[in-house]
Amino acid sequence: MKILIGTTNPGKFKEIHEVLGDTHELIMPKDIGINETPQETGTTYKENALIKANFYYEKSGHTTTIAEDSGIELEAFPGELGHLTRRWGKGENATDEEWLTHFLEIMQETQNKNAVFRCTTAVIHNGKTTIFVGQCHGKILSQSQTAIPKGIPISSCFLPDGFDKVYAALTPTEKNKISHRGRAMMQVRNFLSIL
């Protein structure tokens, strides 16, 4: 099955491809000439995931579409990031490095490093929408432990509970078993297998 992944973020596409790419042909919007992006005006992960999924499903002429919205929530700064994570701080126009540098500077101001990554995924197939959710608890380290993955900078400093390596230092198999996006996409994989 050909599936449109409703994102322009190469880091997110790579992670989704790691879970689904061996069983389906995954494409990005640019692969089929879609260069527009939707306005993410939702107030929750679910609303934004649905906005993106519906936008790309319609633009593609009803190709099966997967879109997700994800973010990090910090105990020290409740309500400040979440579905607005990339727009927080330096903003979405900043480079990954600029965004992360500012983020880590702010995190130095608090002793509470507890965080949870959340992901809500919408799948539209034959006009029907199904929602899947994944999450992962952990802590923010004081600095990057790896190179900064393109499009997903916090992966270089987020230490999931029970692990001694940050997201970006885990193998794809290790990460996709426990990450917020991996957990959501494994549910998607199981769902797609019975269509």
N, C-alpha and C positions, 0 to 999 in steps of 0.2 A: 504494500500500500504506500502511495506517495502521501507524505504528511507535511504540511506547512507549519514551521515553527515560527510563531508570531513574535519575533524579536529581531532587532538589529545589533544586539550585543553578542560579539563573538565568543566571549567567555561563557555566557549562558548557553549559547547554541552548542558549544563544545561539550559542556556537561550533559546536556540533554541527549546529544548524539552518543555519548558514552553508554547511556542506558538503553536507548531505543534504536541506535543506528545499525545494529546487527540484524534487526528483524524488519525494518522499514526504510524506505528511501526518504530521508529528511531533507527539506529544502528551506532556505531563508527567503524572505520577501523579495530581496534583490535578484534572486535566481529566476524569478518569473516576472521581473519588470515592475515590481511594486516598490516605489521609492518614497511614498508618503508614509507618515507615521501618525497614529492616533494621538489625541490629547488625553493624557491620563488624568482625568478629572475626578476619579473616584476617591472616596474617603476611607476605603478599606482595600486590602489585598484582593479580595474577591471581586469588588467592583472594577478595579483596574484590570484584573485578569480577563474579566468578561468584556470590557471595552476593547481590549486588544484582540481577543479571540474573535469577537463579532466583526470588528473592522477588517481583519485579515481574511476571515472566512468569506465575507461579502466581496472584497477586492479581488480575491482569487477565483471567483466564480464557483464558490462552494467546495473548494478542496478541504478535506479533513484538516482541521487546524488545532494546534496546541499553543496556548499562550499562558504565561504565568506572571505573577507579580510576587516579588519577594523583598525582604528587607531584614534589618536587624533591630532588635529592641533591647535597650539598655536599662537595667534597673536604676542606674544613677540618673538617667535622663528620661523619665517616663513620658511617653507621648510625643517625643521629639523626632524620632527617626521612623521606624516602621515602614509603612508603604511610601514614605517620603525620603527614604534613606539617601538615595543618590542626589536628591535635590537639597539635602541638608548641608550645612556647613559651607564649603566652597562652591557647592552647586554642581549641576549636571554638566556644565560647560567646562569645568576644571578637568585637567588630566587626572588619570588614576593616581599618579604620584602626588599631585597637588592636593587632591581630595583626601588621600590617606594621611599625608603629613599633617594636615589640619585636624583630622579626626583624632590622630594619636596625641597631638598637642592638647586637645580638649580632654582626652581620657586621662592624661597625666594629672589633671586637677582633681580626680576622684580616686578614693581607695576601692570603691565598689566596681569591679571589672566584670560582673556577671552580665551575661547577654544571652539572647535566644534569637536564632535565625528562623524565620518563618517563610513558607512558600505556599501560595495557593495557585493551583493550575486549573485552567478551563480547557476542556476538549469538546470541540464541536464536530459531530459526525452525522451526516444526513439530516442536518438541521436540529439535532438534539444535543443539548449541552450537559456535560457531566463535570463535577468539581472534585478535585482531590487536594489534600492538604498534607504538608510535611513540616516538621520542625526539628531543631537540634539546639540543645543547651550547651553553653560553654563559657569561656572567659576571653577577654581581650588582653593580649600581651602588650608590653610596653613598646615593642618595635616589631617590624616585619622579620619573619624567620626565613623567608624565601624571596625569590624575585616576585614582583607583583603581577599576578595573572591579569591579562587584559580584560577589562570590563568588570572584574570582580575583585577589587583591591583588598577588601577586608579578609579574603581567604588567606592572605599572607600573615595575618596576626590573630586569627580566631582559633583558639584551642578548644576543641570539643571535649566535653566531660568524658573522662575515662581514657583519654589519649595523651601521648606525650609529644605529638606532632600537630602542627596547625593544618587546617584544611588543605592548603596548597602543597604541603609536604607529603600528604597521603597519596597512595596509588589511587587511580580512578576507581578500582574495585573497592578499596577500603572506604574512600570518601562517599561513594554512591550508596553504600550500605547504611551510612549514618547521617549524611547531610540532609538539610531541609529539602533541597531540590531533588536529591537522589531518592529520598523516601517518597516524595510526591510522584516522581517519575516512575518508580517501581510499581506504584499503584496504577499509573497510566499504562505501563507495559502490560500488566495483567489484564487490564480492561480491554486493551487493543487486541489481545490474543484471543478473545472470545467473540469478537465482532464477525 
